[in-house]
Amino acid sequence: RDPEYLFACGITKYGDSNLVSSWAQCEKRLRLYTEIFLGHPSDNVKVYLKGSPITEAKNVQKPVLILHGLLDTIVPPEASEEWVEALRRENKVFEYKTYGTEPHGFLRRENLLDVYERMERFLDWYLLPS
């Protein structure tokens, strides 16, 4: 949000894009943990929205790589799906990859290799001079 900080691209791994909907979809213990820091969403919806990248999709200026495990119960995969839809509506450049066998974090060797190869290729494409 600060124009002083410029980025060439962004990468999110199992990241949260909408704290309100993620609060509603996550496990009860995680809801309570979130409420310790942010309060209940019905009392502090502005705080939740301010911390939700989805509200800033229109301001995204650089490409984003989005990676998420479909078995994630900490940050539901729907968070990335919402982010993708918001970026798509705004005609932003992004790459999206899900991993059907992964929870929050990437654990399987073959998936880790794919994640790091994708990240390297993405960074090479957007950071290295042409």
N, C-alpha and C positions, 0 to 999 in steps of 0.2 A: 504494500500500500504506500510505501514511501518511495517517491521517485528518485531519491538519492541512491537507492539500491537497485542496480540494473542486473538482469540475468540474461544469459544467452539461451537457456532452456531450463526445464525443471524435471525432476524425477520424484515420483511418490511410490513407495512400496507399502502396501496395505494401510494406506493413509485414510484419514477421516475427512470427508468433505462437507458433511452436514451434521453438526453435533446434535441437533434436535431429533432428526430421524434415527441417528445411531443410538441415542439414548433410549429411544422407544423400542429399538430392535435388539439391543444387547442383553446379556445376562443380568439378572437382578444385582449380583454383587458388583458388577461394573457400573451399573446405574448409581448405586450408593456411593461408590468411589468417586464418580464424576460429580455427584452432588456435594461432596465434601469441598471440592474446589470451586464449583460454579453455582451451587445452589440448585434448586429444582427448576426445570425449564419453565414451568408455569409461572414461577416468580421472577425468573431472570432470562426470559427469552431473548432479550437484546444482547446479553452476554454470549449466549449460545450462538446466535446468528453472527455476531462480530467475529467469533472464532471459527466460523465455517467458510472455507474457501469458495464453496458453491455460490455464495452471495457476491463474489467478485469475479465470476466467470467472464463477464463482459469486459473486464479490465486486463485479462490475460493477454500478454503481447508476444509471448515466446512459446515454442513447442513444449509439450508436456508428455512424459512417458509415465503411464499408470500401470502398476503391477499389483495383483491381488490374488490371494488364495481363496477359493470358493468355500472352504471349510472353516473360514475365520469366524470365530464367535466373539472376538474382542472388538474388532471393527468389522461389522457386517459387510460382505461384498457389495451389498446394495449401495454403500457409501461411494464406492468407485463408480458403480453404474450411474448414480445420480450425477456425479462429477462429469462423466463422459457425456451424458445427455445435455447437461448445461453447456459444456464446451461445444458440443455439436450444434446446439441451438444458436450459439454465438459465432459459428463458423470458425472455430479455433483449430489450430494444428495440434494433434495429439496422436499418440500410439497407445493402444490398450491391450493388455494381455492378462488372462486369468489362468490360474493353475488349479485344476479340479481336485487335486489330492492334497492341497496345502492348507494348513491352518493359518493363524496369525504368525507370520514369519515363513521363511522358506526353508524346509528341512531336507527334502530329498535331493540327493546329489545331482541327478539329471536336471532337476528344476533350478537348483542353484547355478549350475553351469549355464543354463538358458538365460536366467535372470542377468548374470554378469556379462554374458555375451551381448544380450540386448542393450544393457546399459552402456557397455563399451562402444558398441556400434552407434547408438543414439548420441553419445557424447562426441564421438569422432565426427559424426555428420554435422553437428551443430556448433562444435567448438574449434575444430581444426580449420585452418585457412584452406580455401578452395584451391 
